[in-house]
Amino acid sequence: MEAIAHIYSDFPTKFGVPRQSGLVPELKGSIVFTPPYRDPNALRGLEGFDYIWVIWQFHGSTSQQVNKSIGGLTVRPPRLGGNERMGVFATRSSFRPNGLALSSLKVEQIEWNTPCGPVIHVSGIDMMDGTPVLDIKPYVTFTDSHPDARSGFVDTRPRHTLHVEFPPRFLALLPADKQSAALALLAQDPRPAYQSNHTRTYGLPFAGFDIRFSVTADDTATHTGGTLIVTDVVPL
C-alpha cells in the first residue's frame, strides 16, 4: 500500500493525541494529497457528505514495538487504566499486526484549488502531524450509524474528564484559534493511562508550544476526576 495523502495537525508527537476521533471536536487538521492523487476528480461528490472514514497508518509505532506488544495477541487498553489485557482485535490499540487505524472525521471544508491540489479540512482528529493516509471513504448514516449497539468493556467504564485550571496569562500565549482546543484536549487527560503521579510535571507539545501541567492528588489510578493545572506554556 502507498500513502494517498498525509494529515497535518498540531501534534508533533504521540503524547496527548486523543484516544479516539471526535473526542475533541475543536481539534482541526488538513488532509493534503500526494502528487498522483491531487486531482479534484478524485473527490467529486464528497462535498455532499458531512463525515468521512479515514484509514491511516500508526507510523509512530515501529514494527519492533508492535511485534513485542502483541506477542500474546493481547494489549492493555487505556480505557481499562492500562492494567488489564484484552485481545488486540477487541481494542483500538495502536499496537497492531498491520499498524492500521480508522477514524471518523467531520469535513469542515474542501479547498478545491490550492498549490497542493484539493485539500480536505477536517475536525475531531486523533492523528500526529504528517500521518500517512491510506484511504478515504464517505460516512453513510443508514449503514454506518448504530446508536443502540453494545460497546463491550467500553460501556462498563464511564468516561471522566478533568477540571482544567489554565491561568489566563498562560492561555493568552496560545493562538486565539487554538485556545478552546487546548482546553478541551487537556480535559481528556493527556497522560498515559498507567501514570497518575501528582508530583510530576508533564509537557504536552501542541500547536508549536509545550503546555506544562500537573494533576492534583485527588486523581486516582483510573483517572476518575481530579484537577489539571497548567504551570507554564513555552514555545517549542
Buried (B, 14 or more C-beta within 10 A) or exposed (E): EEBBBBBBBBBBEBBBBBBBBBBBBBBBBBBBBBEEBBEEEBBEEBEEBEBBBBBBBBBBBEEEBBEEBBEEEBBBBBBBBBEEEBEBEEBBBBBBEEBEBEBBBBBBEBEEEEEEBBBBBBBBBBBBBBBBBBBBEBBEEEEEEEEEEEEEEBEEBEEBBBEBBBEEEBBEEBEEEBBBBBBBBBBBBBBEBEEBEEEEEBBBBBBEBBBBBBBBEEBEEBBBBBBBBBBBBEEE
